[in-house]
Amino acid sequence: MSYHPKEIEAKWQKNWEEEGAFEPSDSLEQKKKYILSMFPYPSGRIHMGHVRNYAIGDAMARYYRKQEYNVLHPIGWDAFGMPAENAAIKYKQHPKRWTYENIDYMRKELSALGLSFSRSREFATCDPLYTRWEQAFIIRMYEEGLLYRESTTVNWCASCHTVLANEQVEEGCCWRCDNEVQLKKMPGYYLDILKYAEELLEDLESLEGKWPAQVLTMQRNWIGKSQGLAFDFVLSEVSRKKLQGAFEGFSVFTTRPDTIYGVTYAALAAEHPIVSYLLEHDLLETEVAEKITQIANMSERERAQADKEGYPLGISVLHPLTGEEIPVWTANFVLASYGSGAVMAVPAHDERDFAFAGKYGLPVKRVIEGGDTLPYTGSGRLIESGRFSCVESSDAKTAIIHLMEEEGKGRGTTNYKLRNWGVSRQRYWGAPIPFVHCKSCGLVPEKEENLPITLPDDVEITGEGNPLESHPTWKHCACPACGKAAIRETDTLDTFVQSSWYQFRYATHPKTWETTGINKEAANYWLGVDQYIGGIEHAILHLLYARFFTKVLRDLGYHDVDEPFSHLLTQGMVLMDGAKMSKSKGNTVDPDALIEKYGADTARLFVLFAAPPQKELEWNDAAVDGAFRFIRRLYERHSRVEGDRLPQIDQDSLRKEEKAARIKVYEALQKSTDVYGRTFAFNTLIAACMEALNALDKQENAAVWTEGMYIMLNLLEPIIPHVATELSERLFGRENLRAVLEVKEEVFIQESILYVVMIGGKKRTEIELSPSTSQEEILAAAKEAGSKWLEGMQVVKEIVVPNKLVNLAVKPA
């Protein structure tokens, strides 16, 4: 019979929808699996990256359902954010309408793939009910001192009257109007993630072997724990007078206190309060002031990419141990967002400091022995270091910290590269921050009974400023505390907030969504997510913020979970001609067109077969066609099946080809447990099933065919569910999809084994030997069978792969 994927796939998708086949059980007593793919942004169309991500997760979910697990496999929409506002500007369409229309379309696209998502638990992060509980969490965090408001520096476009994300600043200019971007100090809200820095770092150990090592390393580096010495540089008397007594000095931190005697200059960020004071009071030369202002207006990313640049400030500080005067500069490599915005510079023992000193002719003083050239960044014996000369670096670090503490000049401390999380966005399409500004009461959180604070629909998105700020009525309200006229906060929350707790929302039964944001019992049952799947591009911020939110919500009493995602799989990108698929490059493949031509099962089979999930997948039209041909062959062979049960087969009565076919079938079954439970190398399982079908085709025993199809349809159902279920129902009443399959060891007992003989890297011949043949006898037989290819050659290496092949490496004699 001919294979018609459209008819088969439409039939089963309708059947699954009507049955509610993929809803998890309400029972919280069963063994469970929570399989979660990172939810999509509703941009309007799915792409091949979506197909790959969701095919991986769906195969896992379907497999564990067959193993009688209670499976939660949900989908939702990461719906707030800047792209919707950009679309509103471009298409003159309201972000809300644009978002929900895209969700409706993309939901149909995902349904066409036959993905086994729970429909009842679907939501969009812009749904008012989701916002309600998120705002409640934010208020709790504020009450516990984890959320605070302070002024900070942001990218500001004066032409568009709006704050820009770093990604929207292109070569120092606004991405929309090309106007030069300024750095502007503005108030904003921050989550104190630093309070959890140590726990976030320590708990990475519990994820060893469960998350990719690369991701763990990236998280550790982002948190950036360092231990060392914090101390104050005191301004010289002349410098204090120049600054009119406004400053006594400034703080620095170093991980190398053993190099403190080698300090020859100090450097401040362009935004440091001392630098700002010098600029504001015209205490610098005009040209220098202009250059420093240019640095201050550069984004951190631009500074990192620029050549090292700096200017003397005409002030000096005193060395804390020697008392000598040290010049103070401003430098573009010192960032206000890291540490105190000030550093001690040791050119002889730091590459960055050395390059800067060389450029501006600053002194270089060696204080550690070692290395042939400068800078020397290793450890060693101290020299030119006062009482610490001749002391080894490791001991000197401890001793110098002790001395500084004893004399009240500094302290041993731990620093983190991690910065507190700024969650304010001066944009419309986001969750409103639930606070009110009252002249009498100050900053006041909204009453919980008034939540959610939702966005007004009657706005025009122009790209010039935040429409909430200019709305005639929305921001005017009564103070929740005193009832007087007040102003509602117009900042909205960073969209990373929404994606930091969505895994708990899925775990909470929809029937309780009105009354609770997170059901504690359900959260403790389902979390952590047993398998989380998404791109490596989310390895730092999203995963770090989700881990942080999990720990905060735990401490606030919403659940008892320490880590949100027990296991993580980062799937590789889909490439075409070696480049990432993207609309801008014009190298995309439309999943809708692929499904229309070949069917969903072919799309799923291809993305799981073309490469291991963790590796990049190179698009290949011929391989897509090959995937379709395999499914068609599988479908057309069902006429060779006799009977609707797993047959009993007498192994001893089988012919050679029949035994070989059974071996291939059971090899695929053996592989499936490891693939689904550990490696997720679906490509190897699919390859094994292809080999099994080829082997079945070489024999005509109906019982062997029936057994092979019974097992293969079970193994392939998570990968190509429509055709596998269709054939299973026709042939076995779907009994085989529920069956617990066991490997029959007698299948692998062979009277003889066929060895491939490789000589000089090429297959030359085959030999058939008894399973009891020794390795020496195997080699002798291989050499005899391949004697004509060994003439005039010397065998330099002999490899026997048990039960498979003999490989003889040779060179001319």
N, C-alpha and C positions, 0 to 999 in steps of 0.2 A: 504494500500500500504506500501511496505517496505521502510525504511528510509536509503538512501544511501548518506551520507554526502559528499563524494568526488565529486560526480556529481553535487550536489546542490551548494557546495561551489565554485567549479571551474566556474560554470555558472555565479554566481553573481559577483565573483571577476573580471571576464572578462567584464561583463556588466558595473560594476562601473568604471573600467579603461577606457573603450571606451567612456563612457558618461562624464568622468571628473567630477564624481558626487560629489566630496568632495572639489572642489575648492571654496574658498570664493568669494563673489561678489566683483566687483571692486568699487561698490557704497560705499561711506563712510558716508551715511546718515541713513542707517538702524540701528536698535538696534543690538548690536553685543555681541558675546562671544568669548573670546580668551582662548582656552583650550590647555595647554602645558604640556607635560611630559618631564622630563629631558632627553636630548638626549643621546644615547648610545655611548660607545667607540667601534669602530669596531674591536673587538677582534677575530672575526671569526665565532662565533655561538651565537645565543640568548640563554638565560637561563630562568628559570621559574620566576625569578624576573622581567625580561623584560616583560614576558607575563602578569604578574599581573599589573605592572605599566601601560602598554599601554591598557590593557582591561578596567581599571578604567577610564582613560582619554577618550577612545573611546566611552564608554557608555555615558559619559557626553556630548561629542561632538554630537553624534547622537541624543540624547534627545533634545538638544537645537536647532538643525536643524529642528526637528519636531515642535518646538515652534516658528518657522519662524524667528529665529535669523540668522544673518550673522555670520557664525562660521569660525574662523581660528584655524585649528588643524594641525600643521605642524610636520615634523620630519627632523632631520639632523644627522650629525655625528661629534662627538667630537674627531677629527681624529689625531691631533698631540700628541706627548708624548713619554715617555720612553718605554712603552711596545712594540712599533713598532721597536725601536732600539734593544731591547732585542731579539725580534723575528728575526731581521736581523742577529744578531750574531749567534743565535741558528740554524736557517734554511738556512743561507747563501743567504738571499733574500733581495732585496732592500726594505727599509721601505715604500716607495711610492707604489710599486707594491703590497706589502703585504697588505697595508691599503685599496687600492681601490678594490682589489680582495675580501677582507673581506666584504667591503661595498656592493658589488654586491651580495654576498651570503646572507648576513643578510637582505638585502632589500627584497629578495625573501621569506625569512622566515617570515618577518613581513607581507608581502602581503598575505601569506598563512593563516594568522590569520584574514584576512578581516578587517584590521584596516583602518579607514576612514581618512587617512592622505592626506593633500594637497601634490600632487606630484610636482607641479610646483615650490614650494618654498623650496624644498629639496636642501641642500648643505652640503659639508664637510668643516670643519674649515681649512683643508689643501689646499682647492681650492685657486689658486692664486688671484682670485677676492675678496675673503674674506680677505686674507692677505693684499691686497692693501689698503682697507679701515681701517683695524686695524692699519696698519703702519701709515696711515694719522692721526688717532686719537692719536697715541703715540707721533707723532711729535708735534701736537697741545698741548698736555699735557706738553711736554718739553718746548715749547715756553711760556706757561703760568706758568711755575715754579712748576708744579705738578710732573714732572719726573726729577730726578737728578741722578748723578753717584758718587759713593764713594766706598772706600775700606771697606770690612767687612770680618768676619771670616766664612769660609765654611769648609765642610768635604772634605778632599782631600786624594785620594788613590794614593800613589806614584808609585805603581806597574801598575795600569791601566791608570795612567796619566789623571785622570778625577775627577771632582767634583761629590760627591754623595749626593743625597737627604737624609734627616734624616732616611727615611724608608729603605734606602739601607745600613744603618750601623747596623750591627748585633753584639751585645756585643763588640762594639768598633772596629770591623773589617769589611772589605769590603765584601759585600754579594757574589761577584763573585770570588775573588782570596784569600779571607781570610787574606789579608794583613792588618796590623794594620792601622787604619785610623788616619790621623793627622788633626788638625785644622789649616787652612792656611788663611792668610789674602789676599783677592783678590778684585779687583774692580768689581762693579756690579751696576745695575740700580735699582732704587727704586721709587715707586709711593707714594706720600705723602698723604696716607690715613688718617693720623692724623689730617689734616686740616678739615676733614669731621667727625671727631670722635663725636663731640657733636650733629651734625645733624643726624648721623646714630643712635645715642642713643635716641634722642628725638622722631624721626619718628617711632620708634618701637611702640609708643603709638597708632599711627594710624592703627596698625596691630593687636591690641588687639581684640580677638574674631574672627579674620580672619586667623591667623596663630596659630599653636599649642603653648600652653603656654610654653611647654618645650623648643621649639625652640627660643622663645623670651627670655627666661631666659638664654639660652646658648649664645645668641648674646650679651645680656647685660653683662654677665660675661666675655666674650672674649674681649669686648671693655674695660671693667674694669675701669670705672670712679672712681676716688677717690680724695677727697679734703683734703688738709692739709697744712703742713709747709715745705717749701724748705729752706735749709740753708747750709752754708759751715762750715765744720770742719777745723780749722786752725792747721797746723802742729806745734808741739812744736819746739823751737829753735834748740834743739839737732837733731831732726828728719830732719829739713830743711837742716842742715849741712850734715847729712848723705846722703841726696838726692842731695847734691851739689847745692842747690838752684833751682833745676829744677821744684819744685812744692811748692806752698804756702799752699795747702790743697786739699780738695775734697768736692763735693756737695752730700747731701743726701736729701731724702724726707720722711716725715712721716705723716700718717693719725692720729697719736696719739700724738700731741704736748703736751697734758696734762701729758704724761709720760716722758718728756724730762729730768727731774731731776733723773730718774732711769737708765739712760744710764751708762753702766759699761764697754762696749767695742764697737768698730766699726769694720765692716767687709767689705772687698773688694772682688770683683770677681777676679778669677784667671787671667783674661785678662785685668784687670784694668791697665791704663797707669803707675800708681805707682808701681804695682807689676811687670809689664814688665820691668820697669827701674831697679828695684832691681835685677831681674834675669839677665838682660843684662850686668849689671856692677858687677856681682858676689858679691853682698852685702848680700847674704843669705848663710846659711850653705848648703853644697852640698846635704845632705839628704833632707832638707826642699825644696830646689830648685827642686829636682827631683820629690818630691811628688806634688808640686804645678804645675809643668809641666804636670804631669799625669792628674791632675784635668782639666787643660786647654785643654787637648786633648780629654776629654770626651764630648759627645753630651749633650745637655740640658736634653734630655729624660733620659739618663743614670744617670746624676747627681740627677735628681728628684727621681729616684728609689734607689739611693745609700744611705747608712747611712750618717748622718751629719759628715763632716770631715773638719778640718781647721788647720792652722799653724800660729804662731805669726810672724809678719814681723819685729819686733825689732824697730818699730817706734810708736809714739803716737801723739794724737791730743789734743787740748784744748776744754773743754766743753764750749759752747758759753755763758752760763749764770753763771756758777760757776768758770770757769777758771781751774778746776782740769784736770790733765793729764789722758787721756783715751787710753788704748792700742789698737793698730790696728792689726787685723788678716786678713788672707784670708780664705774664707769659700766656700765650694762647693755649698751651697744653694743660694749664691749671684750670679746673672746672669748678664753678661755684656749687654745683650739685653733688660734688664728691667731697666728703670729709668737711673740713673747715674752709675750703677754697684757698688754702695756703700750703706750701710745701717747703721743706728744707732741701737744698740742692747739694749733692755730693758728686761733682763731675768725674772724679777719678774712679767711682764705683757704681755709676748708673749711666746707661747708654743715652737716655734722653737728656739728662743733665749735662753729659759730656758734649753732646752735639750742640746744645745751646751755648755752653761755655765757649766752645771753639768758634762759634759764629760771632760772638760778641767780645771775645778776648778776655773772658773772665778767668780767674785763677783756678788751677787744678792741683789739689793736694792729695797725695796718696797716703792712705792710713792703714792699708791692709796689704800684706805681702802675698804674692801669687800672680801667676800669669806673666807673659812676656810683654804684653802691650796694655794700654789703657783704652777704654775703661775695663777694669777687672771687677766682675760682678759676683765672684764666688766668695767663699769664706777663707779664713787663714789667720795668721798671727798679726796682731795689731802693731803698728809702728806710728811714731809721731802722735801718740794718743795719751800723753800725760802718764798718770799712774797706771793706765791700762795697757801701755806698750808691752809687747811680748805675751799678752794674754790671747788665747784662741777666741775666735769670733763667738762661738756658742756660749762660752763662759763670760765673755765681755758683754754680750747682750744683757744677760741676767744681772751682772754687776753694775752696769751703767744705769739700768732701770732702778735698781735698789738704791744707788747713790742719789739719783734724781728724786726719788720718793722721800728718802731720808732728809734731803735738803729742802723739800717742799717745792721743787722746781718742775716736777712732772709725775707721771704715774704710768704703770703698766696697764694696758687696756686692749680691748678687742674692737676692731672696726669691721664694718661690712661695706662692700661695694653697693649692695642693695640700697635703693632709696625708697622712702615712703611713697605709696601709690596715690598719685593725683587722680581723683575720679571725676573732677568737674569738666564739663564740656559746654561751651557757650553756643549750643546748637539746639534746634527745635526738636528733631526727631530722636528722642531719647526719653528715658524714664525721668520725670521731674524729681529733683532732689527735695525731699519733703520737709523743708524748713521755711520759717517765716521771719522776716526782719521787722522788729518792733522798736520804735524809738524809746519806749519805756522799759521793755524787757530784754532787748538785745536779740540774740539768735534763739529762736524757739522752735522745737520740733512740732510737727503737726500732730493733732490727736489721732489715735489709731482708728477711732470710729469714723473719721473723715477720709480715711484712705480707701481707694487709691486717689492720689492727686493725678488727674489725667490731663492730657494735652488738649488745648482748645483746637477745634477743627477749622475755625474761620481764620486762617492765616495765609499769607502769601509768602512763598519761599523765593527770595530774590538773590540770596547769597550775600547780601549786604547786611551784616549784623544778625543778631538773634531775634527772630520775630516775637518770641515770648517777652522780650524786653520792651518792645514797642506796642504790644497788644493793649487795646484801650481798657479792658476790664479784667482780664484773667489774673494779672499779678496783684490786683488790689483785693485785699481780704481782711478779715478780722483776726487779731492776734489770738491764738489758742489759749494763751495764758491770762490776758487781761481784758480781751474783747475789744480793744481799741483798734483803730484803723492801722493796717500794717501792709507790708509789701511781701509778696510771695517770692521765694528764690526762683530765679529764671534759668540757672544752670541746670543741665541734665547730666545723668550719670554716664560715665564711660561704658561702652558696650561690653567691655570685658567683665563688668559686674554681672551682667545677665548670664554670661556663659560660665560663671564661676560656681553657680549653685544649681544649674538645670538638672544635673544628674539626680539630685534629691527630689526635685519636682516630679520627674518621671516615676520615681519610686513611691510617691504618695498617690493613693487611689483617687481617681477623679471624683468619686462621690464625696470626698472630704475636702476638695479644693476650696470650696466656699468658706470652710471653717478653719482651715489650717494651711500654712505654706509648706510645712514638712511634717509628715506623720512620723513620730519618733520610732514606733515599733516597726513600721514598714521600712524606714531608712536603715535601721539596724539589721533588718533581715536582708535587704537587697544590696546594700553597700558594704565594702567597696565594689565598684564595677569589676566584674571578673575579667572582662576583656574590653579595653578601650582602643579604638582604632582611629587614626587621623594622620595628618601630614606632619612632617618634621618641622615645618615652619612654625608650628605652635609649641615647639619644645620648651620654650622659655616662658613667655608671658602668660599665655592661657593656662598652661599646666601649673605654673607657680601660683597664679592667682586662685585657681580652683583648689589647690592644696591649702593655701592660706584661708580661704573662705570656709573650707571644711573644718579646719581647726578652730576658727572663730565661732562658727555655728555650734560646734561641739561644746565649746566652753560656755556658750550662752544657753546650753541645755536642750538644743533641738535634736541631738542624736548623740551616739557614743563612738563615732567612726573617726579614726586618726588620718587615714589617707583615702582620697576619693576613688582612685583607680588602681586596683591591685596589680593588673598586668596591662602593659601598653605595647601596641604594635604601630609602628610608623611606616605607612605604606609609601612606596616610591612614586615619583611623578610619572605621568604619561608623556612620552616624548614623540616628536615626529621629526625625522631627519636630524636627530641628536639635540633638538631644541624643545624646551617646554612648550606644550600646546597653549596658545593664547590667542584671543581675538585680535589683539594688536599686531601679532605676527602673521595673522591670516593662515595659521596652520592647524586649525581645529577640525575635529571630526564630530558631526552632529549625532548624538546618541539616538535621537528620534528617527533620523534617516537610516541609521544602522539597524534599529529594531524593525522599521518598516520593511527593509529589504531581507533581513535574515531571521528576525525574531529575537526576543529577549534572551532565550537560552543560549543562542550563539554569542551574543554580546557578553553574557556572564561567563561562558566557557572560555572565550578568548582572553578576557582580562585576568582570569585566574590561571590560565595555561601559559600565557606568553612570558611570564617571569615570576620568580618568587615574590610574595607581597611586599617584602622590605626593599626590593630592588626597583630601579627605574624600569619602566615598560616602554619599549620602542614599538611604535605603531607599525603594523605590517598587514597590508590588505590581503596578501596571499594567506597569511595565518588565519585571518578572519574567515576567509572562504574555506580553509581547511577545517576550522572548528565546525562550520555548518555541515560540511560533508561527513564528518564523524557522527554528528547527531543524526543526520539522515540515514547513514548506514545502520546505526543502532536501532532506529525506528523501523527500518525496512526488514531487519533480521528477526523481528518478533514472531514472524510466521513460522520460524523453526522451533518454537517452543511447544512442547506437548505436556499437558497437565497444568494444574494451577497450584501446585505445592512444590516444596523443595524435594527433589527426588532422592531416593536412596540409591547410591551407585556402588557397584562392586569394583573397587580399584584394580584388583588383580585381573579382571576380565577385559580391561581397556587396552586399546591399541596405543602405540607410541604417540601419535598425534593427539589422541584424546587425553592421555595423561599430561602431555605438554600444555594443552589448553587449560586443564584444571589447575596446573601449577601457576600459570599466569593469573588466573582468576583469584586464587587464594593468596598470591603475592600481593595483589592489589588490596585484598582484605587486610592482610597483615600491615600494610603501609598506612591504611586509613586511620588506625588508632593513633599513631604517632603524628600524622599530619593534622588531624583535627584537634588533638589534645595538646600538641607541643610546638611543632615546627611551622604549621600553617603553610607548608610548601605544597599548595594545591596542585601546582604544575607537575610535581612528581606523581601524585595520585592519579591525575588525569592521564599522564603518560602511561602509567601502569594499566589503566582501564583500556587505553587504546591498544596496548600490547595484548591485553587479554582478548579484545574483540578480534584482533588479527589472528591470534592463535585459535580462537573458536571457529573462525572462517576456514581454517585448514582441516577441519574435521566435520563429520556429519552426524555424530551421535546426538540424538534428540535430548536424551537425559542430560548430557554434558552441556548442551545449549541451554536447557531449561535452568539448570543449576547456575550457569554463568550469568544469565540474564537476571535471575532472582537476586544474586549477590550484587551485580554491577549496578542495577537500578537503585538498590539500597545505597550504595556508595556514592552514586552520582546525583541522587535526589537533592542534596543541599546545594549542588552546583548548577544543575539544569532541572529545576523542580517541575516545570510544566510538562515536558516530554517524559520525564522519569515517572511522574505521577500518572500521566495518561497511560503509559505502557503497563505500569504496575497494576492499575485498576483493570485494564483489559485482561492481563495475563494472570494476576494473582489476587485480585480483589483488594489490592493494597496491603495484603497481609505481610508481604516481604518488607515494606517500608517500616513496619512496626517490629519486625523480627529482630531478636538479638542473635547476631551471627557469630559463629565460632569457627576458628581456623581448625581444619582437620589435618593433623600432622601426617597421617598416612599418605596424603596427596604428594608430599615431598619425598617420599621414599621411592627411589628410582633404581631400576635394574642397571641403567647405564647413564652416563652424563656426557653431553656433547660439549667439548671444549673448542673455542675458537683459538686458532694459532696465529699470533701476530709476529711478524719478523720485520725488523727495520721500520716499525711503525705502521705496517700495512697488514691487513688480513690476508693470509695466504692460503689457509686450508682449515679443516676441522677434523677433530679426532673424537671417537666415541669410546669411553672407558668406564670400567666398573667403579662404583662409588668408593670401593675399598682400595683403589689404586694409590700407591704412595706418591709423594711429591717427586722423588727421584725417578720413578717409573713414568710419571706424567711427562716430565721433562724429556726423558729418553724417547718416549713415543712422539712427542711434538717435534723433536729434532729429526727423527726418522721420517715423519710425514712431510716435514719441510726441508728435506735434505737438498733438493735442487736449488732452493733459495739461500742455502747456507754455503754453497760451493764458493771457495775463495774468500770466505768471510770468517771473522773471529767473533764468537759470542762473548760480549763484555758484561752483560747483565741478564739475569734470568728471573722472571716474575711469574708466579702462579697465583691467579685469583681463584680461590676454591669454587669449584662447580661452574666456572664461567669461561676463563681464558688462560692462555699461556702467552706471555710477551717476552720475546727474545730481542734484546738490543744488540746490534752488530756493528762491526767496522771492518774495513778491508784487512785481510790477513797479512 
